[in-house]
Amino acid sequence: MIELQPFTPVDVAMRQIVKTYDLDMVISGGSGFGWSYYSTYQRCPRAFELQYRGEPVVRVDERAPLAIGSLIHAFLAFYYNQVKSDGWYKATEEASSFVHWFKARLYDQGINPFYIEESWRVFNGYCTHWIDSDITAALEVIATESTVRNEKQRFSCRYDAIIRLHNDTMYAPPGLYIMEHKSAARFTTDLLEGWHLDGEIMGQAMLWPKKQGKLAGVIVNMIGKQQHQQFQRILARVTPEKVEAHKTALKHTRTAIAKAAKKEFFPQYLAGCVTRWGRCDHFDTCNS
């Protein structure tokens, strides 16, 4: 009897690649006390307790959309890192040799081949769509996968990329921007609007290091996974008033977490068991 070996989860494989080859990149995992940390508690204290006060769940049956999205993010991280190091023309030779090297290492780790090839298809479509526009805009890549922490506020975030547009574009004027990659199978109105009220985007603006210069906004880099791909870049202008309100809300959430920890009481909120993203990672634990 032949025993089939399970595929390696994408996040596990990427962490192993970074460790094995001593790469100076963060392409998987959270930033520590980021928006996921706080929003998990806001959604369900019980899920927060299981995720952040116990052993984090590693899904064996990982969700294909999330796995493919993680790989798209990783390909873009390698790609823009190459642009930052070598400039546009050298980096775009066959979508950069560094990205091809990374793709080969993913196969070595035993990831589901469908996830690799589907994310590679989307990544190549992205490069083809934006390359001429980015060169025309003189898009300068300043940093990729940068993690910022504020110990006093007990909040952290990660920037997919920090860029400067030297020329005008259809989606944003010249200036210094955070670029946040988001992939999706469908571009719905709910998905494309309201990014200026997103907790992750708000947190990124809140922790912006002023030494970098004046932040013009956050560009949400929408990457379509459709067969006939769509791409959009959406400028989220975050106002100081909204950032201050978000900072206050996080402070209240921190206080609630501290009180729950002191009482060792993290109630289950049923509204978080099944959402538009499917079942909570802890659904089976709570259901047993």
C-alpha positions in Angstrom: 0.0 0.0 0.0 1.4 3.4 -1.1 1.1 6.0 1.6 0.5 9.5 0.2 2.5 12.2 1.9 0.5 15.4 2.7 1.6 18.7 1.0 3.6 21.1 3.1 1.6 24.1 4.3 2.7 27.2 2.4 3.6 29.3 5.4 5.6 26.5 6.9 7.5 26.0 3.6 8.3 29.7 3.2 9.6 30.0 6.7 11.8 27.0 6.1 13.2 28.6 2.9 14.0 31.9 4.7 15.8 29.9 7.5 17.7 27.5 5.3 19.0 30.1 2.9 19.4 32.8 5.6 17.3 35.3 3.6 17.0 38.9 4.9 13.2 38.9 4.1 10.0 38.3 6.0 7.6 36.6 3.7 5.3 34.8 6.1 3.8 35.1 9.6 2.5 38.2 11.4 4.2 41.3 12.7 3.4 40.5 16.4 0.8 42.9 17.7 -0.8 43.8 14.4 -4.3 44.3 13.2 -5.0 40.5 13.2 -4.1 40.4 16.9 -6.6 43.1 17.8 -9.3 42.3 15.3 -9.4 38.6 16.4 -10.3 39.7 20.0 -12.9 42.2 18.6 -14.4 39.4 16.6 -14.3 36.6 19.3 -12.4 36.6 22.6 -12.4 32.8 22.7 -10.7 32.6 19.3 -8.2 35.2 20.5 -7.4 33.0 23.6 -6.9 29.9 21.4 -4.8 31.7 18.8 -2.6 34.0 21.0 -2.6 32.4 24.4 -2.2 28.8 23.4 -0.6 26.9 20.5 -1.4 28.6 17.2 -3.4 26.5 14.8 -1.6 25.2 11.7 -4.3 24.1 9.3 -3.6 20.8 7.5 -6.4 21.4 5.1 -5.1 24.9 4.3 -7.5 27.1 2.3 -6.5 27.4 -1.3 -7.4 31.1 -1.7 -5.2 32.0 1.3 -2.4 29.8 0.3 -2.3 31.2 -3.3 -2.6 34.7 -2.0 0.4 34.1 0.3 2.5 32.9 -2.6 1.5 35.9 -4.8 2.6 38.2 -2.0 5.9 36.3 -1.7 6.6 36.5 -5.5 5.9 40.2 -5.4 8.2 40.6 -2.4 11.1 39.0 -4.3 10.2 40.9 -7.5 10.1 44.3 -5.9 13.2 43.5 -3.9 15.0 42.8 -7.2 13.7 46.1 -8.6 15.0 47.9 -5.5 18.4 46.3 -5.9 18.9 46.3 -9.7 16.5 48.7 -11.3 13.6 48.0 -13.6 15.2 46.7 -16.7 17.5 44.2 -15.1 14.7 43.0 -12.7 12.2 42.4 -15.5 14.3 39.9 -17.4 12.1 36.8 -17.3 10.4 38.3 -14.2 13.8 38.2 -12.5 16.0 35.2 -11.9 15.6 35.6 -8.1 11.9 35.0 -8.4 12.5 31.9 -10.5 14.9 30.6 -7.9 12.3 31.0 -5.2 9.7 29.2 -7.3 12.0 26.2 -7.6 12.6 26.2 -3.8 8.8 26.0 -3.3 8.7 22.8 -5.3 11.6 21.5 -3.2 9.5 22.0 0.0 6.6 19.9 -1.3 3.9 22.5 -1.6 0.8 21.7 -3.6 1.9 22.2 -7.3 -1.4 23.8 -8.1 -0.9 26.5 -5.6 2.5 27.3 -7.1 1.5 27.4 -10.7 -1.7 29.3 -10.1 0.1 32.0 -8.1 2.8 32.1 -10.7 0.1 32.7 -13.4 -1.4 35.6 -11.4 2.1 37.1 -10.7 3.1 37.0 -14.4 -0.2 38.6 -15.4 0.5 41.4 -12.8 4.0 42.0 -14.2 2.7 42.2 -17.8 -0.1 44.6 -16.8 1.9 47.1 -14.8 5.5 47.0 -16.1 5.2 49.8 -18.7 3.1 52.0 -16.4 5.5 51.6 -13.5 8.5 52.5 -15.6 6.7 55.5 -17.0 5.7 56.6 -13.5 9.4 56.2 -12.4 8.1 54.1 -9.5 11.0 53.8 -7.0 11.0 51.0 -4.6 12.4 52.2 -1.3 11.7 49.2 0.9 9.9 45.8 0.9 8.4 43.7 3.7 9.3 46.3 6.4 8.1 45.6 9.9 7.5 48.6 12.3 6.7 48.3 16.0 5.6 50.8 18.7 6.2 49.2 22.1 4.4 52.0 23.9 1.2 51.6 21.9 1.8 47.8 21.7 1.0 47.8 18.0 3.0 46.6 15.0 2.5 46.4 11.3 4.3 45.3 8.1 4.5 47.3 4.9 4.5 45.2 1.7 6.4 48.0 0.0 7.3 51.6 0.4 7.4 53.4 -2.9 7.9 56.8 -4.4 6.1 57.9 -7.5 8.2 60.5 -9.3 5.6 61.1 -12.1 1.8 61.5 -12.2 -0.3 58.4 -12.6 -4.0 57.6 -13.1 -4.3 56.3 -9.6 -2.1 58.7 -7.6 -0.1 61.9 -7.9 3.7 62.0 -7.2 4.6 61.3 -3.6 5.7 58.8 -1.0 3.3 55.9 -0.4 2.8 52.6 1.4 1.8 49.9 -1.1 -0.4 47.1 0.3 -0.9 44.0 -1.9 -4.4 42.4 -1.9 -5.4 39.5 -4.1 -9.0 38.4 -4.7 -11.0 36.1 -7.0 -13.7 38.7 -7.6 -13.7 42.5 -7.5 -16.9 43.4 -5.7 -18.0 46.9 -4.7 -17.5 45.9 -1.0 -14.0 44.9 -1.7 -12.9 47.9 -3.8 -14.4 50.6 -1.5 -13.8 51.6 2.1 -10.0 50.9 2.4 -9.6 54.3 4.2 -11.5 52.7 7.1 -9.6 49.4 7.1 -7.9 48.6 10.4 -4.7 47.3 8.8 -4.4 50.3 6.5 -5.2 52.7 9.4 -2.5 51.0 11.6 0.1 51.4 8.8 -0.6 55.1 8.6 -0.6 55.3 12.4 2.9 53.8 12.7 4.4 55.6 9.7 8.0 56.6 10.6 8.1 60.3 10.0 11.8 60.2 9.2 10.9 58.6 5.9 9.2 61.8 4.9 5.6 62.9 4.5 3.2 60.1 3.7 0.9 60.9 0.7 -1.4 57.9 1.4 -1.7 54.1 1.1 -2.0 52.5 -2.4 -4.0 49.3 -2.2 -2.6 47.1 -5.0 -5.6 44.9 -6.0 -4.5 41.8 -7.9 -7.2 39.7 -9.6 -7.1 35.9 -9.6 -9.8 35.7 -12.3 -9.1 33.7 -15.5 -9.4 37.1 -17.3 -7.4 39.0 -14.8 -8.3 42.4 -13.4 -6.0 44.9 -11.7 -6.6 48.1 -9.8 -4.7 50.4 -7.6 -6.8 52.3 -5.1 -5.5 55.4 -3.2 -6.7 55.3 0.4 -6.3 58.7 1.9 -6.2 58.3 5.7 -7.0 61.4 7.7 -5.4 62.3 11.0 -8.8 62.3 12.7 -9.5 58.7 11.6 -6.0 57.6 12.7 -6.6 59.2 16.2 -10.0 57.4 16.5 -8.4 54.1 15.5 -5.6 54.6 18.1 -8.3 55.2 20.8 -10.2 52.1 19.7 -7.0 50.0 20.0 -6.4 51.3 23.4 -9.8 50.2 24.6 -9.2 46.8 23.0 -5.9 46.5 24.9 -7.7 47.3 28.1 -10.3 44.7 27.4 -7.7 42.0 26.7 -5.8 42.8 29.9 -9.1 42.5 31.9 -10.0 39.2 30.2 -6.5 37.8 31.0 -6.7 38.9 34.6 -10.1 37.2 35.0 -9.1 34.3 32.7 -12.4 34.8 30.9 -12.5 34.8 27.1 -16.2 34.2 26.1 -17.1 32.8 22.7 -18.9 35.2 20.3 -21.0 33.1 18.0 -21.0 35.8 15.3 -17.3 34.9 14.7 -17.8 31.2 14.2 -18.7 31.4 10.5 -18.0 34.6 8.4 -17.8 35.5 4.8 -14.3 33.9 4.9 -15.7 30.6 6.0 -15.3 28.8 9.4 -13.1 30.2 12.1 -9.8 28.2 12.4 -11.0 27.1 15.9 -14.4 26.1 14.8 -13.8 22.3 15.4 -12.2 23.0 18.8 -15.2 25.0 20.0 -17.6 22.6 18.5 -16.2 19.5 20.2 
